[in-house]
Amino acid sequence: MTTDDEREKAAQLLEFYRLAQDGVFSRAQLKECLISKNDLERMVRRRELKRACPRVYVDHTGPLTRRQREWAALLYAGPAALCWRIGQQSDDVVHVAVPHRRQVRPLPGMRVHRLRGFESMLDGRRLPALEPAHDALLMADEATTDLDVVAIIAAAAAARVTGRQLRQALSAHHSLRRRQLVAALIDDVVSGAHSVLEHGYLTRVERPHGLPQLIRQVERTSARGKERRDGEYDEFGLVVELDGRLNHDSWAAGNRDSSRDLDDLATGRAVARLRYGQVFGEPCRTADLIGRALMARGWLGRPKRCGPGCVVDPG
């Protein structure tokens, strides 16, 4: 027979779960709180609880909030952790990671990611989630394109995930797809350089489309002293700035770039400021436009198509 003391402790535990989990409970937790199967059925009939998903209940009958949907997914799939939280996700799907050895059937509005080394990647916060660095690498591993990978690492940097944290996390993701690209992007975050973008311009824009060779790292003196331009077609007065910052752009950096562009404009140079979208997302269109700008400034050549589907107009 249950004593008054046991019932009091069970009530306190139930209230703890209610507050800690936004009113969402697993069947095992309710049983721990001395709620029997008959009790549970009666509470559902009285609309004190509602079944949110298999083995999970919520303490009201209205629509679930986003946080309640997250708790329901975590309790259903547990042990589990929220993931895919880097950047602004457009879908309304709750993403959860589980140990790779487990098979969990996803429910509508839920996506399950099986992850090796799951236990070592947890954030340890009240709401179970992957550490942001590991979450970014999980998203990068499942990205569709190189540009998506760039966007994910950039979003992580903007969310104050450091290059050092990403580099440490990388050692745990042994089978990461596009590992070389991800490692290079992390190096860019650490160093503040943008060698990935420079290499991308060379191999995706310039060489495949027969553009003239860009003179890289041009040093010039202005009223602010010695400065470097990422690249220049000096003969044609066209400067190419490769803006590869993966962290959050600062007000000061934006003003500095504008001042440098005005300096170039005053000396008769045009400036093409390119970012990852132009180099990795639409390299053929970028080559076509750079080629047209060079032709307008005296280049006698023409950009060429790199293959089927290339949008460059060689005529």
C-alpha positions in Angstrom: 0.0 0.0 0.0 1.3 3.5 -0.9 2.0 5.7 2.1 1.1 9.4 2.4 4.8 10.1 2.3 5.3 8.2 -1.0 2.3 9.9 -2.5 3.7 13.3 -1.5 7.0 12.5 -3.1 5.3 11.3 -6.2 3.3 14.5 -6.5 6.5 16.6 -6.0 8.2 14.6 -8.8 5.3 15.0 -11.1 5.4 18.8 -10.6 9.1 18.8 -11.2 8.7 17.0 -14.5 5.8 19.4 -15.4 8.0 22.5 -14.8 11.2 21.0 -16.3 9.6 19.6 -19.5 6.9 22.2 -20.3 4.1 19.9 -19.2 5.3 16.9 -21.3 5.7 13.5 -19.6 6.8 10.1 -20.8 4.8 7.0 -19.8 7.8 5.8 -17.7 7.9 9.1 -15.8 4.2 9.0 -15.1 4.6 5.5 -13.8 7.5 6.7 -11.6 5.0 9.2 -10.2 2.8 6.3 -9.1 0.2 6.9 -11.9 -1.1 3.5 -12.9 -2.5 2.5 -16.3 -6.0 2.9 -15.0 -5.1 6.3 -13.5 -3.7 7.4 -16.9 -6.7 6.3 -18.8 -9.0 8.2 -16.4 -6.8 11.4 -16.7 -7.0 11.2 -20.5 -10.8 10.8 -20.3 -11.0 13.8 -18.0 -8.8 15.7 -20.5 -6.2 16.3 -17.8 -3.7 14.7 -20.1 -3.5 14.2 -23.9 -1.5 11.7 -25.8 1.1 13.7 -27.8 2.7 10.6 -29.5 3.4 7.0 -28.5 4.3 6.8 -24.8 4.3 10.6 -24.4 1.6 12.8 -22.9 1.0 16.5 -22.4 -1.0 18.3 -19.7 -3.5 20.1 -21.9 -5.6 19.4 -24.9 -4.7 22.3 -27.2 -2.0 22.6 -29.9 1.6 21.9 -28.7 4.1 24.7 -28.6 7.4 24.3 -30.4 9.1 23.6 -27.1 6.5 21.0 -26.2 6.9 19.3 -29.6 10.7 19.2 -28.9 10.2 17.6 -25.5 7.7 15.1 -27.0 10.3 14.1 -29.7 13.0 13.8 -27.1 11.0 11.6 -24.7 9.7 9.5 -27.6 13.1 8.9 -29.1 15.2 9.0 -25.9 18.0 8.8 -25.3 18.1 11.7 -27.8 19.2 15.2 -28.2 18.0 18.1 -30.3 20.0 18.9 -33.4 20.0 20.9 -36.6 19.8 24.1 -34.6 22.5 26.1 -36.4 21.1 29.1 -38.3 17.5 29.7 -39.0 15.7 26.6 -40.2 12.8 27.2 -42.5 11.0 24.0 -41.9 8.9 23.2 -38.8 10.4 19.8 -38.3 11.9 18.8 -35.0 15.3 17.2 -35.5 16.7 14.8 -32.9 20.0 12.8 -32.8 20.2 9.4 -31.3 23.1 6.9 -30.8 24.0 5.2 -34.1 23.2 1.7 -32.8 19.6 2.6 -32.2 16.7 2.4 -34.7 13.9 4.9 -34.1 10.9 5.3 -36.3 10.4 9.0 -37.0 6.9 10.4 -36.5 5.3 13.1 -38.7 7.0 16.4 -38.0 10.1 14.7 -36.7 13.4 13.7 -38.3 15.9 11.3 -36.6 19.7 11.5 -37.2 21.8 8.5 -36.1 25.1 9.6 -34.8 28.3 7.8 -33.9 29.9 9.0 -30.7 26.5 10.5 -29.6 27.2 10.5 -25.9 30.4 12.6 -26.2 28.7 15.3 -28.2 25.9 16.4 -25.8 25.7 20.0 -24.6 24.7 19.2 -21.1 22.0 21.9 -20.9 18.5 21.4 -19.3 17.0 20.8 -22.7 19.1 17.9 -24.2 20.9 19.1 -27.4 24.1 18.5 -29.3 27.0 20.9 -28.7 26.8 23.6 -31.4 30.1 22.6 -33.0 29.0 19.0 -33.3 25.6 20.1 -34.5 27.2 22.2 -37.3 29.4 19.3 -38.4 26.3 17.0 -38.4 24.5 19.5 -40.7 27.6 19.9 -42.9 27.8 16.1 -43.3 24.2 16.0 -44.5 24.4 19.1 -46.7 23.5 18.8 -50.4 26.0 21.2 -51.9 29.4 22.8 -51.2 27.6 26.1 -50.9 25.3 24.7 -48.2 28.4 23.5 -46.3 29.9 27.0 -46.5 26.6 28.5 -45.3 26.4 26.1 -42.3 30.0 26.9 -41.1 29.3 30.6 -41.6 26.1 30.3 -39.6 28.1 28.5 -36.8 30.7 31.3 -36.8 28.0 33.9 -36.6 26.5 32.1 -33.7 29.8 32.5 -31.9 31.0 28.9 -32.4 34.8 29.3 -32.5 37.1 27.8 -35.1 38.9 26.1 -32.2 35.7 24.4 -31.1 34.9 23.3 -34.6 38.4 21.9 -35.1 38.2 19.9 -31.8 34.8 18.6 -32.8 36.0 17.6 -36.2 38.3 14.9 -34.7 35.1 13.0 -33.6 33.5 13.0 -37.0 35.6 10.3 -38.7 33.5 9.7 -41.8 32.5 13.3 -42.5 31.6 14.0 -46.1 33.5 16.8 -47.8 36.0 16.6 -44.9 38.7 18.5 -46.8 36.4 21.4 -47.6 35.1 21.5 -44.0 38.6 21.4 -42.6 39.7 24.3 -44.9 36.7 26.4 -43.9 37.5 25.8 -40.2 41.0 26.9 -40.9 39.6 30.1 -42.4 37.5 30.7 -39.3 40.6 30.3 -37.1 42.9 32.4 -39.2 40.5 35.0 -40.4 41.7 34.4 -44.0 39.6 33.2 -46.9 41.8 30.8 -48.8 38.8 28.5 -49.5 37.2 31.4 -51.5 40.5 32.3 -53.3 41.0 28.7 -54.3 37.3 28.4 -55.3 37.7 31.5 -57.6 40.7 30.0 -59.3 39.3 26.5 -59.8 35.6 27.2 -60.4 35.6 30.7 -62.0 38.9 31.6 -63.6 40.5 28.5 -65.0 37.4 26.6 -66.3 36.2 29.6 -68.2 39.4 30.8 -69.7 39.6 34.1 -67.9 42.9 36.0 -67.6 45.1 35.2 -64.6 44.2 37.3 -61.6 47.2 38.9 -59.9 46.7 38.0 -56.3 47.5 39.9 -53.1 48.2 43.2 -54.7 49.8 45.8 -52.3 48.9 49.4 -52.8 49.4 52.6 -50.8 46.5 54.8 -49.9 45.8 57.7 -47.5 45.4 55.0 -44.8 48.8 53.5 -45.6 49.7 50.2 -47.2 46.7 47.9 -48.0 46.2 44.7 -49.9 43.7 43.9 -52.6 42.7 40.2 -52.9 43.3 40.3 -56.7 43.5 42.6 -59.7 43.3 42.5 -63.4 45.7 45.4 -63.5 45.9 45.8 -67.3 42.1 46.3 -67.4 41.6 48.2 -64.1 39.4 45.6 -62.5 39.8 44.8 -58.9 38.4 41.5 -57.5 37.7 41.5 -53.7 37.0 38.0 -52.3 34.9 38.7 -49.2 35.2 35.4 -47.5 34.5 36.4 -43.9 32.7 33.5 -42.2 32.1 35.4 -39.0 29.5 38.1 -38.3 30.3 41.1 -40.5 31.1 44.1 -38.3 30.1 47.7 -38.9 33.8 48.8 -38.9 34.7 46.1 -41.5 31.9 47.2 -43.8 32.9 50.8 -43.6 36.5 49.9 -44.3 35.6 47.9 -47.4 33.4 50.8 -48.7 36.3 53.2 -48.3 38.7 51.0 -50.2 36.2 50.6 -53.0 35.8 54.3 -53.3 39.6 54.7 -53.4 39.7 52.3 -56.4 36.8 54.0 -58.1 38.6 57.4 -57.8 41.6 56.0 -59.6 39.5 54.6 -62.5 39.3 51.0 -61.2 36.1 49.0 -61.0 35.6 46.6 -58.1 33.9 43.3 -58.2 33.3 42.1 -54.6 32.5 38.4 -54.5 31.3 36.2 -51.8 30.8 32.4 -51.5 27.4 32.6 -53.2 29.0 33.9 -56.4 32.0 31.6 -56.4 30.4 28.3 -55.2 26.7 28.9 -55.9 26.9 30.4 -59.5 30.5 30.2 -60.7 29.5 30.1 -64.4 27.4 33.3 -64.2 30.1 35.0 -62.2 32.7 34.1 -64.9 30.4 35.4 -67.6 29.9 38.7 -65.8 33.6 39.1 -65.0 34.4 38.3 -68.6 32.0 40.9 -69.9 33.5 43.5 -67.5 37.0 42.7 -68.8 35.9 42.8 -72.4 34.3 46.2 -71.8 37.7 47.4 -70.4 39.8 46.2 -73.3 40.3 42.4 -73.0 40.4 40.9 -76.4 39.5 37.4 -75.3 36.2 35.8 -74.4 35.1 33.6 -71.5 34.4 30.0 -72.6 31.9 27.4 -71.5 33.2 24.9 -68.9 30.8 22.2 -70.0 27.2 21.3 -70.7 24.8 23.6 -68.9 27.3 26.4 -68.5 25.6 29.8 -68.8 28.6 31.6 -70.3 27.9 33.1 -73.7 31.1 32.6 -75.7 29.7 34.6 -78.7 
